[in-house]
Amino acid sequence: MKMNAATSEELTLDLSKLHTTVLGAERIRRNLSLESADDVVSWCREQITKSDAEIERKGKNFYVRVDECEITIHARSCSIITAHLISR
């Protein structure tokens, strides 16, 4: 994972707290075309722990860029807000 040490420690310690709402899960499935993913939170957790994941904290949110997507996580509540496809 590419990130600064503080960001790495912050998000890694809170991975067990990662969650989203029902509407958030639907939005992530739709945005990333993850119809087959039953557990969106587990899918996001796997993406975050990939060695090539780039994690950055901007204000109140973490932004995780990995493969072709960006996952937005509220830093304090560990709530996955959304995820989008990106081009690199």
C-alpha positions in Angstrom: 0.0 0.0 0.0 1.3 3.4 -0.9 0.6 6.0 1.8 2.2 7.9 4.6 2.7 6.0 7.9 0.0 7.9 9.9 -2.6 7.2 7.2 -1.6 3.6 7.0 -1.9 3.0 10.7 -5.1 5.0 11.0 -7.0 3.0 8.4 -5.5 -0.4 9.1 -6.4 -0.2 12.8 -10.0 0.6 11.8 -10.6 -2.0 9.1 -12.7 -4.1 11.4 -15.0 -1.1 11.9 -15.6 -0.6 8.2 -19.3 -0.5 7.3 -21.8 1.1 4.9 -25.5 1.7 4.7 -28.0 -0.4 2.6 -28.2 2.5 0.2 -24.4 2.9 0.2 -24.0 -0.8 -0.7 -26.5 -0.5 -3.6 -24.6 2.6 -4.8 -21.3 0.9 -4.7 -22.6 -2.2 -6.5 -24.2 0.0 -9.2 -21.1 2.3 -9.7 -18.6 -0.6 -9.9 -20.9 -3.2 -11.6 -20.5 -5.6 -8.7 -23.8 -7.5 -9.1 -22.2 -10.7 -7.9 -20.7 -9.2 -4.7 -23.0 -10.2 -1.8 -20.9 -8.4 0.8 -19.7 -5.0 -0.5 -17.8 -4.2 2.8 -15.7 -7.4 2.5 -15.0 -6.6 -1.1 -13.9 -3.1 -0.2 -11.8 -4.4 2.7 -10.0 -6.7 0.3 -9.3 -3.8 -2.1 -7.9 -1.7 0.7 -5.4 -4.3 1.8 -4.0 -4.9 -1.7 -0.3 -4.1 -1.9 -0.9 -1.6 -4.8 -3.6 0.3 -3.0 -2.9 4.1 -2.7 -4.5 5.6 0.4 -4.7 9.3 1.0 -6.5 11.3 3.7 -8.0 14.6 2.6 -9.8 16.3 5.4 -12.5 14.1 6.8 -12.2 11.3 4.2 -9.8 8.6 3.1 -9.5 8.0 -0.6 -8.4 4.5 -1.6 -7.3 4.1 -5.3 -6.7 0.5 -6.4 -7.0 -1.2 -9.7 -9.6 0.9 -11.6 -11.6 2.3 -8.7 -11.6 4.9 -5.9 -13.3 4.1 -2.6 -14.3 7.0 -0.3 -14.4 6.3 3.4 -15.4 8.8 6.2 -12.3 8.8 8.4 -13.9 9.1 11.8 -16.9 6.8 11.4 -15.2 4.3 9.0 -18.3 4.4 6.8 -17.8 3.6 3.1 -19.5 6.6 1.4 -19.1 5.6 -2.2 -16.9 4.1 -4.9 -16.4 4.9 -8.5 -14.5 3.6 -11.5 -11.5 5.8 -12.5 -9.2 5.9 -15.4 -5.5 6.0 -14.7 
